[in-house]
Amino acid sequence: MQDPNQDTEWNDQLRKHGIIGEKQKTEAEITEEQIVKMLEQTIDKKIKEKDGKPLEDRNLDELDEIEDESDEAAWLQYRQQRISELKEKAAASKYGEVREISAQDYIEQVNNAGNGIYVVLHLYQSGIPLCELINQSLGLLAGKFPCTKFVKSVSTTCIANYPDKNVPTVFVYYEGNMKQSFIGPQAFGGNSLTTDGLEWMLSTTGAVETELEADPRHKATINSIFHSGKCNKNKDDSSDDDDDW
């Protein structure tokens, strides 16, 4: 039987009258998009073979160094794309600190923060240890994640008659809409909260991209239980010794 995918006049007539379907693409017939993708993969593979570092992890100086080793047209296209990505990242990295806001600033600083912007708002009261602890941690996290906007405000200044029992409170907004809220000491695990623990909490909302592999609060809880049990055991042993004596 004749191959319906062959380029023959007979097959052309059969296709014209709808007797056989259109010629199917063979493996050799790939799109321009597939060619570009294959080229990028080839370039990336060659570079990885050289020193194990992928393209997306390189800065502009490193990209310049390997420009001569790649196809010029494809390389220029990729380099331009990488420059745009780095410029966008630099433009987004414009915060880096925790800003104090008032009720008048709320709409502008939180609701109208802009597209693609996460806002972490801490409502606190002075003199509360956990609030001070969170403010210190947020200061560190703001420097670590400059693309995220961190702000704080005295709770009753920002929201009139806000109950003291609800502080500390952390609201997470994205593009002006609230995504998550952590309200009251229990939501943070009390004064045992660490900066890593707070980073993990914020990462679950999407506000920061953490490199932590697990929730550090679980480890702290296990250690606390272990040490508590160990202390009680020592206390019981000591008590038994006293009785024996």
Phi and psi restraints in degrees (value plus and minus 20) as a CYANA .aco file:
   2 GLN   PHI     -90.6   -50.6
   2 GLN   PSI     120.8   160.8
   3 ASP   PHI     -89.3   -49.3
   3 ASP   PSI     100.7   140.7
   4 PRO   PHI     -88.9   -48.9
   4 PRO   PSI     -31.2     8.8
   5 ASN   PHI    -113.8   -73.8
   5 ASN   PSI     -23.3    16.7
   6 GLN   PHI     -92.7   -52.7
   6 GLN   PSI     127.7   167.7
   7 ASP   PHI    -106.6   -66.6
   7 ASP   PSI      68.3   108.3
   8 THR   PHI    -149.7  -109.7
   8 THR   PSI     137.9   177.9
   9 GLU   PHI     -83.1   -43.1
   9 GLU   PSI     -56.4   -16.4
  10 TRP   PHI     -81.9   -41.9
  10 TRP   PSI     -67.3   -27.3
  11 ASN   PHI     -84.4   -44.4
  11 ASN   PSI     -56.0   -16.0
  12 ASP   PHI     -82.1   -42.1
  12 ASP   PSI     -60.7   -20.7
  13 GLN   PHI     -87.1   -47.1
  13 GLN   PSI     -60.4   -20.4
  14 LEU   PHI     -83.8   -43.8
  14 LEU   PSI     -60.3   -20.3
  15 ARG   PHI     -86.7   -46.7
  15 ARG   PSI     -59.1   -19.1
  16 LYS   PHI     -80.4   -40.4
  16 LYS   PSI     -56.8   -16.8
  17 HIS   PHI    -115.6   -75.6
  17 HIS   PSI     -10.7    29.3
  18 GLY   PHI      53.6    93.6
  18 GLY   PSI      -1.8    38.2
  19 ILE   PHI     -99.5   -59.5
  19 ILE   PSI     -57.0   -17.0
  20 ILE   PHI    -143.3  -103.3
  20 ILE   PSI     139.9   179.9
  21 GLY   PHI     -98.0   -58.0
  21 GLY   PSI     157.7   197.7
  22 GLU   PHI     -85.3   -45.3
  22 GLU   PSI     134.2   174.2
  23 LYS   PHI     -82.1   -42.1
  23 LYS   PSI     111.3   151.3
  24 GLN   PHI    -100.7   -60.7
  24 GLN   PSI     126.2   166.2
  25 LYS   PHI     -91.9   -51.9
  25 LYS   PSI     115.0   155.0
  26 THR   PHI    -108.4   -68.4
  26 THR   PSI     154.0   194.0
  27 GLU   PHI     -82.0   -42.0
  27 GLU   PSI     -46.8    -6.8
  28 ALA   PHI     -94.9   -54.9
  28 ALA   PSI     -41.9    -1.9
  29 GLU   PHI    -112.7   -72.7
  29 GLU   PSI      73.6   113.6
  30 ILE   PHI    -136.5   -96.5
  30 ILE   PSI     138.7   178.7
  31 THR   PHI     -99.4   -59.4
  31 THR   PSI     145.7   185.7
  32 GLU   PHI     -82.6   -42.6
  32 GLU   PSI     -57.5   -17.5
  33 GLU   PHI     -81.4   -41.4
  33 GLU   PSI     -60.1   -20.1
  34 GLN   PHI     -87.6   -47.6
  34 GLN   PSI     -56.7   -16.7
  35 ILE   PHI     -83.0   -43.0
  35 ILE   PSI     -66.2   -26.2
  36 VAL   PHI     -81.1   -41.1
  36 VAL   PSI     -62.0   -22.0
  37 LYS   PHI     -84.0   -44.0
  37 LYS   PSI     -62.4   -22.4
  38 MET   PHI     -83.6   -43.6
  38 MET   PSI     -58.2   -18.2
  39 LEU   PHI     -85.2   -45.2
  39 LEU   PSI     -63.6   -23.6
  40 GLU   PHI     -82.5   -42.5
  40 GLU   PSI     -61.3   -21.3
  41 GLN   PHI     -84.2   -44.2
  41 GLN   PSI     -58.8   -18.8
  42 THR   PHI     -85.3   -45.3
  42 THR   PSI     -64.6   -24.6
  43 ILE   PHI     -81.1   -41.1
  43 ILE   PSI     -67.4   -27.4
  44 ASP   PHI     -81.4   -41.4
  44 ASP   PSI     -59.6   -19.6
  45 LYS   PHI     -84.6   -44.6
  45 LYS   PSI     -63.9   -23.9
  46 LYS   PHI     -82.3   -42.3
  46 LYS   PSI     -59.9   -19.9
  47 ILE   PHI     -89.7   -49.7
  47 ILE   PSI     -59.9   -19.9
  48 LYS   PHI     -83.5   -43.5
  48 LYS   PSI     -57.2   -17.2
  49 GLU   PHI     -84.2   -44.2
  49 GLU   PSI     -46.1    -6.1
  50 LYS   PHI     -95.5   -55.5
  50 LYS   PSI     -72.0   -32.0
  51 ASP   PHI    -160.1  -120.1
  51 ASP   PSI     -14.6    25.4
  52 GLY   PHI      60.3   100.3
  52 GLY   PSI     -15.5    24.5
  53 LYS   PHI    -124.5   -84.5
  53 LYS   PSI     100.9   140.9
  54 PRO   PHI     -91.5   -51.5
  54 PRO   PSI     142.3   182.3
  55 LEU   PHI     -79.1   -39.1
  55 LEU   PSI     -63.1   -23.1
  56 GLU   PHI     -86.7   -46.7
  56 GLU   PSI     -33.7     6.3
  57 ASP   PHI    -117.3   -77.3
  57 ASP   PSI     -16.5    23.5
  58 ARG   PHI    -115.9   -75.9
  58 ARG   PSI     129.1   169.1
  59 ASN   PHI    -109.2   -69.2
  59 ASN   PSI     159.6   199.6
  60 LEU   PHI     -86.3   -46.3
  60 LEU   PSI     -55.2   -15.2
  61 ASP   PHI     -83.3   -43.3
  61 ASP   PSI     -61.1   -21.1
  62 GLU   PHI     -88.0   -48.0
  62 GLU   PSI     -54.9   -14.9
  63 LEU   PHI     -85.9   -45.9
  63 LEU   PSI     -56.8   -16.8
  64 ASP   PHI     -84.6   -44.6
  64 ASP   PSI     -56.9   -16.9
  65 GLU   PHI     -84.8   -44.8
  65 GLU   PSI     -51.9   -11.9
  66 ILE   PHI    -124.1   -84.1
  66 ILE   PSI     -10.4    29.6
  67 GLU   PHI     -81.1   -41.1
  67 GLU   PSI     -60.4   -20.4
  68 ASP   PHI     -89.4   -49.4
  68 ASP   PSI     -35.0     5.0
  69 GLU   PHI    -108.2   -68.2
  69 GLU   PSI     -23.1    16.9
  70 SER   PHI    -142.0  -102.0
  70 SER   PSI     146.9   186.9
  71 ASP   PHI     -81.0   -41.0
  71 ASP   PSI     107.2   147.2
  72 GLU   PHI     -79.7   -39.7
  72 GLU   PSI     -69.3   -29.3
  73 ALA   PHI     -83.8   -43.8
  73 ALA   PSI     -67.9   -27.9
  74 ALA   PHI     -86.6   -46.6
  74 ALA   PSI     -57.0   -17.0
  75 TRP   PHI     -86.0   -46.0
  75 TRP   PSI     -64.8   -24.8
  76 LEU   PHI     -80.7   -40.7
  76 LEU   PSI     -58.9   -18.9
  77 GLN   PHI     -83.6   -43.6
  77 GLN   PSI     -66.2   -26.2
  78 TYR   PHI     -86.1   -46.1
  78 TYR   PSI     -61.5   -21.5
  79 ARG   PHI     -82.1   -42.1
  79 ARG   PSI     -62.2   -22.2
  80 GLN   PHI     -83.4   -43.4
  80 GLN   PSI     -60.0   -20.0
  81 GLN   PHI     -83.1   -43.1
  81 GLN   PSI     -62.1   -22.1
  82 ARG   PHI     -86.2   -46.2
  82 ARG   PSI     -59.0   -19.0
  83 ILE   PHI     -81.0   -41.0
  83 ILE   PSI     -63.3   -23.3
  84 SER   PHI     -82.5   -42.5
  84 SER   PSI     -62.1   -22.1
  85 GLU   PHI     -83.1   -43.1
  85 GLU   PSI     -63.4   -23.4
  86 LEU   PHI     -86.7   -46.7
  86 LEU   PSI     -56.2   -16.2
  87 LYS   PHI     -86.3   -46.3
  87 LYS   PSI     -61.3   -21.3
  88 GLU   PHI     -83.6   -43.6
  88 GLU   PSI     -60.7   -20.7
  89 LYS   PHI     -85.8   -45.8
  89 LYS   PSI     -61.7   -21.7
  90 ALA   PHI     -84.4   -44.4
  90 ALA   PSI     -58.6   -18.6
  91 ALA   PHI     -87.0   -47.0
  91 ALA   PSI     -55.9   -15.9
  92 ALA   PHI     -95.3   -55.3
  92 ALA   PSI     -46.2    -6.2
  93 SER   PHI    -102.6   -62.6
  93 SER   PSI      47.1    87.1
  94 LYS   PHI    -138.3   -98.3
  94 LYS   PSI     -10.8    29.2
  95 TYR   PHI    -126.6   -86.6
  95 TYR   PSI    -112.1   -72.1
  96 GLY   PHI      59.8    99.8
  96 GLY   PSI     -16.9    23.1
  97 GLU   PHI    -172.9  -132.9
  97 GLU   PSI     144.6   184.6
  98 VAL   PHI    -114.7   -74.7
  98 VAL   PSI     102.5   142.5
  99 ARG   PHI    -121.2   -81.2
  99 ARG   PSI     118.6   158.6
 100 GLU   PHI    -104.3   -64.3
 100 GLU   PSI     110.3   150.3
 101 ILE   PHI    -145.9  -105.9
 101 ILE   PSI     142.7   182.7
 102 SER   PHI    -133.1   -93.1
 102 SER   PSI     159.6   199.6
 103 ALA   PHI     -82.3   -42.3
 103 ALA   PSI     -53.6   -13.6
 104 GLN   PHI     -88.8   -48.8
 104 GLN   PSI     -46.7    -6.7
 105 ASP   PHI    -104.8   -64.8
 105 ASP   PSI     -32.3     7.7
 106 TYR   PHI     -76.3   -36.3
 106 TYR   PSI     -71.6   -31.6
 107 ILE   PHI     -83.4   -43.4
 107 ILE   PSI     -65.2   -25.2
 108 GLU   PHI     -88.7   -48.7
 108 GLU   PSI     -65.4   -25.4
 109 GLN   PHI    -100.9   -60.9
 109 GLN   PSI     -46.7    -6.7
 110 VAL   PHI    -130.3   -90.3
 110 VAL   PSI     -82.3   -42.3
 111 ASN   PHI     -88.0   -48.0
 111 ASN   PSI     -53.1   -13.1
 112 ASN   PHI    -129.2   -89.2
 112 ASN   PSI      15.9    55.9
 113 ALA   PHI     -85.8   -45.8
 113 ALA   PSI     -51.2   -11.2
 114 GLY   PHI     103.1   143.1
 114 GLY   PSI     148.3   188.3
 115 ASN   PHI     -89.4   -49.4
 115 ASN   PSI     117.0   157.0
 116 GLY   PHI      54.4    94.4
 116 GLY   PSI      -9.5    30.5
 117 ILE   PHI    -125.0   -85.0
 117 ILE   PSI     108.1   148.1
 118 TYR   PHI    -112.8   -72.8
 118 TYR   PSI     118.8   158.8
 119 VAL   PHI    -143.3  -103.3
 119 VAL   PSI     107.8   147.8
 120 VAL   PHI    -128.9   -88.9
 120 VAL   PSI      96.1   136.1
 121 LEU   PHI    -132.1   -92.1
 121 LEU   PSI     105.6   145.6
 122 HIS   PHI    -128.6   -88.6
 122 HIS   PSI      99.6   139.6
 123 LEU   PHI    -117.0   -77.0
 123 LEU   PSI     103.3   143.3
 124 TYR   PHI    -157.9  -117.9
 124 TYR   PSI     152.3   192.3
 125 GLN   PHI    -151.7  -111.7
 125 GLN   PSI     119.6   159.6
 126 SER   PHI     -86.5   -46.5
 126 SER   PSI     125.5   165.5
 127 GLY   PHI      69.2   109.2
 127 GLY   PSI     -23.9    16.1
 128 ILE   PHI    -117.9   -77.9
 128 ILE   PSI      96.7   136.7
 129 PRO   PHI     -74.0   -34.0
 129 PRO   PSI     -62.2   -22.2
 130 LEU   PHI     -86.1   -46.1
 130 LEU   PSI     -57.2   -17.2
 131 CYS   PHI     -83.2   -43.2
 131 CYS   PSI     -62.6   -22.6
 132 GLU   PHI     -85.8   -45.8
 132 GLU   PSI     -57.5   -17.5
 133 LEU   PHI     -83.3   -43.3
 133 LEU   PSI     -63.6   -23.6
 134 ILE   PHI     -86.9   -46.9
 134 ILE   PSI     -59.2   -19.2
 135 ASN   PHI     -81.8   -41.8
 135 ASN   PSI     -60.0   -20.0
 136 GLN   PHI     -84.8   -44.8
 136 GLN   PSI     -64.6   -24.6
 137 SER   PHI     -85.3   -45.3
 137 SER   PSI     -60.7   -20.7
 138 LEU   PHI     -84.1   -44.1
 138 LEU   PSI     -53.8   -13.8
 139 GLY   PHI     -81.8   -41.8
 139 GLY   PSI     -60.6   -20.6
 140 LEU   PHI     -89.4   -49.4
 140 LEU   PSI     -62.1   -22.1
 141 LEU   PHI     -89.0   -49.0
 141 LEU   PSI     -53.1   -13.1
 142 ALA   PHI     -83.5   -43.5
 142 ALA   PSI     -57.7   -17.7
 143 GLY   PHI     -92.3   -52.3
 143 GLY   PSI     -50.7   -10.7
 144 LYS   PHI     -97.9   -57.9
 144 LYS   PSI     -51.8   -11.8
 145 PHE   PHI    -145.6  -105.6
 145 PHE   PSI      54.7    94.7
 146 PRO   PHI     -90.0   -50.0
 146 PRO   PSI     -29.2    10.8
 147 CYS   PHI    -102.5   -62.5
 147 CYS   PSI     -32.6     7.4
 148 THR   PHI    -119.7   -79.7
 148 THR   PSI     118.5   158.5
 149 LYS   PHI    -112.7   -72.7
 149 LYS   PSI      98.9   138.9
 150 PHE   PHI    -128.9   -88.9
 150 PHE   PSI     105.6   145.6
 151 VAL   PHI    -154.8  -114.8
 151 VAL   PSI     139.7   179.7
 152 LYS   PHI    -163.2  -123.2
 152 LYS   PSI     139.3   179.3
 153 SER   PHI    -180.5  -140.5
 153 SER   PSI     124.4   164.4
 154 VAL   PHI     -79.9   -39.9
 154 VAL   PSI     110.2   150.2
 155 SER   PHI     -74.5   -34.5
 155 SER   PSI     -68.2   -28.2
 156 THR   PHI     -95.5   -55.5
 156 THR   PSI     -37.2     2.8
 157 THR   PHI     -97.3   -57.3
 157 THR   PSI     -58.3   -18.3
 158 CYS   PHI    -101.2   -61.2
 158 CYS   PSI     -63.0   -23.0
 159 ILE   PHI    -149.1  -109.1
 159 ILE   PSI      93.5   133.5
 160 ALA   PHI     -78.1   -38.1
 160 ALA   PSI     115.9   155.9
 161 ASN   PHI      41.3    81.3
 161 ASN   PSI       7.4    47.4
 162 TYR   PHI     -87.2   -47.2
 162 TYR   PSI     107.3   147.3
 163 PRO   PHI     -83.4   -43.4
 163 PRO   PSI     114.7   154.7
 164 ASP   PHI     -82.8   -42.8
 164 ASP   PSI     -49.4    -9.4
 165 LYS   PHI     -85.8   -45.8
 165 LYS   PSI     -37.1     2.9
 166 ASN   PHI    -111.0   -71.0
 166 ASN   PSI     -23.9    16.1
 167 VAL   PHI    -115.3   -75.3
 167 VAL   PSI     126.1   166.1
 168 PRO   PHI     -93.5   -53.5
 168 PRO   PSI     132.5   172.5
 169 THR   PHI    -148.6  -108.6
 169 THR   PSI     116.7   156.7
 170 VAL   PHI    -144.5  -104.5
 170 VAL   PSI     102.5   142.5
 171 PHE   PHI    -126.0   -86.0
 171 PHE   PSI     118.0   158.0
 172 VAL   PHI    -135.2   -95.2
 172 VAL   PSI     101.2   141.2
 173 TYR   PHI    -132.3   -92.3
 173 TYR   PSI     128.9   168.9
 174 TYR   PHI    -155.6  -115.6
 174 TYR   PSI     100.3   140.3
 175 GLU   PHI      32.5    72.5
 175 GLU   PSI      20.2    60.2
 176 GLY   PHI      67.0   107.0
 176 GLY   PSI     -25.3    14.7
 177 ASN   PHI    -132.0   -92.0
 177 ASN   PSI     117.9   157.9
 178 MET   PHI     -91.2   -51.2
 178 MET   PSI     109.3   149.3
 179 LYS   PHI    -121.7   -81.7
 179 LYS   PSI     -55.5   -15.5
 180 GLN   PHI    -176.4  -136.4
 180 GLN   PSI     131.6   171.6
 181 SER   PHI    -156.0  -116.0
 181 SER   PSI     120.3   160.3
 182 PHE   PHI    -141.4  -101.4
 182 PHE   PSI      92.5   132.5
 183 ILE   PHI    -141.9  -101.9
 183 ILE   PSI     104.4   144.4
 184 GLY   PHI      68.4   108.4
 184 GLY   PSI     138.7   178.7
 185 PRO   PHI     -76.3   -36.3
 185 PRO   PSI     -57.4   -17.4
 186 GLN   PHI     -83.8   -43.8
 186 GLN   PSI     -50.2   -10.2
 187 ALA   PHI     -85.5   -45.5
 187 ALA   PSI     -41.6    -1.6
 188 PHE   PHI    -126.5   -86.5
 188 PHE   PSI     -20.9    19.1
 189 GLY   PHI      59.2    99.2
 189 GLY   PSI      -1.4    38.6
 190 GLY   PHI      55.5    95.5
 190 GLY   PSI    -180.9  -140.9
 191 ASN   PHI     -93.0   -53.0
 191 ASN   PSI     -21.0    19.0
 192 SER   PHI    -103.0   -63.0
 192 SER   PSI     -20.9    19.1
 193 LEU   PHI     -81.7   -41.7
 193 LEU   PSI     115.0   155.0
 194 THR   PHI    -132.0   -92.0
 194 THR   PSI     148.6   188.6
 195 THR   PHI     -82.5   -42.5
 195 THR   PSI     -60.8   -20.8
 196 ASP   PHI     -83.0   -43.0
 196 ASP   PSI     -58.9   -18.9
 197 GLY   PHI     -83.2   -43.2
 197 GLY   PSI     -61.6   -21.6
 198 LEU   PHI     -88.3   -48.3
 198 LEU   PSI     -57.9   -17.9
 199 GLU   PHI     -80.5   -40.5
 199 GLU   PSI     -62.5   -22.5
 200 TRP   PHI     -83.8   -43.8
 200 TRP   PSI     -62.7   -22.7
 201 MET   PHI     -78.8   -38.8
 201 MET   PSI     -64.7   -24.7
 202 LEU   PHI     -89.2   -49.2
 202 LEU   PSI     -51.3   -11.3
 203 SER   PHI     -87.0   -47.0
 203 SER   PSI     -48.5    -8.5
 204 THR   PHI     -89.3   -49.3
 204 THR   PSI     -37.1     2.9
 205 THR   PHI    -114.8   -74.8
 205 THR   PSI     -32.0     8.0
 206 GLY   PHI      73.3   113.3
 206 GLY   PSI     -22.3    17.7
 207 ALA   PHI     -87.7   -47.7
 207 ALA   PSI     -51.4   -11.4
 208 VAL   PHI    -155.8  -115.8
 208 VAL   PSI     134.8   174.8
 209 GLU   PHI    -125.9   -85.9
 209 GLU   PSI      77.3   117.3
 210 THR   PHI    -103.4   -63.4
 210 THR   PSI     134.0   174.0
 211 GLU   PHI    -120.8   -80.8
 211 GLU   PSI     -18.0    22.0
 212 LEU   PHI     -87.1   -47.1
 212 LEU   PSI     116.7   156.7
 213 GLU   PHI    -111.5   -71.5
 213 GLU   PSI     -35.7     4.3
 214 ALA   PHI    -172.8  -132.8
 214 ALA   PSI     142.0   182.0
 215 ASP   PHI     -90.0   -50.0
 215 ASP   PSI      91.5   131.5
 216 PRO   PHI     -86.9   -46.9
 216 PRO   PSI     -37.8     2.2
 217 ARG   PHI     -87.9   -47.9
 217 ARG   PSI     -51.3   -11.3
 218 HIS   PHI     -85.5   -45.5
 218 HIS   PSI     -61.8   -21.8
 219 LYS   PHI     -84.1   -44.1
 219 LYS   PSI     -61.6   -21.6
 220 ALA   PHI     -83.1   -43.1
 220 ALA   PSI     -58.3   -18.3
 221 THR   PHI     -86.0   -46.0
 221 THR   PSI     -62.6   -22.6
 222 ILE   PHI     -84.0   -44.0
 222 ILE   PSI     -63.5   -23.5
 223 ASN   PHI     -82.6   -42.6
 223 ASN   PSI     -59.1   -19.1
 224 SER   PHI     -83.4   -43.4
 224 SER   PSI     -63.7   -23.7
 225 ILE   PHI     -85.2   -45.2
 225 ILE   PSI     -61.0   -21.0
 226 PHE   PHI     -82.4   -42.4
 226 PHE   PSI     -69.5   -29.5
 227 HIS   PHI     -86.8   -46.8
 227 HIS   PSI     -55.9   -15.9
 228 SER   PHI     -83.5   -43.5
 228 SER   PSI     -63.8   -23.8
 229 GLY   PHI     -85.4   -45.4
 229 GLY   PSI     -58.9   -18.9
 230 LYS   PHI     -85.7   -45.7
 230 LYS   PSI     -62.4   -22.4
 231 CYS   PHI     -83.7   -43.7
 231 CYS   PSI     -62.4   -22.4
 232 ASN   PHI     -83.7   -43.7
 232 ASN   PSI     -57.2   -17.2
 233 LYS   PHI     -85.5   -45.5
 233 LYS   PSI     -64.3   -24.3
 234 ASN   PHI     -82.6   -42.6
 234 ASN   PSI     -57.0   -17.0
 235 LYS   PHI     -86.0   -46.0
 235 LYS   PSI     -61.8   -21.8
 236 ASP   PHI     -86.4   -46.4
 236 ASP   PSI     -60.3   -20.3
 237 ASP   PHI     -82.2   -42.2
 237 ASP   PSI     -61.6   -21.6
 238 SER   PHI     -83.6   -43.6
 238 SER   PSI     -59.6   -19.6
 239 SER   PHI     -84.4   -44.4
 239 SER   PSI     -60.1   -20.1
 240 ASP   PHI     -83.4   -43.4
 240 ASP   PSI     -59.1   -19.1
 241 ASP   PHI     -83.9   -43.9
 241 ASP   PSI     -58.7   -18.7
 242 ASP   PHI     -83.6   -43.6
 242 ASP   PSI     -61.0   -21.0
 243 ASP   PHI     -84.4   -44.4
 243 ASP   PSI     -61.7   -21.7
 244 ASP   PHI     -83.7   -43.7
 244 ASP   PSI     -59.1   -19.1
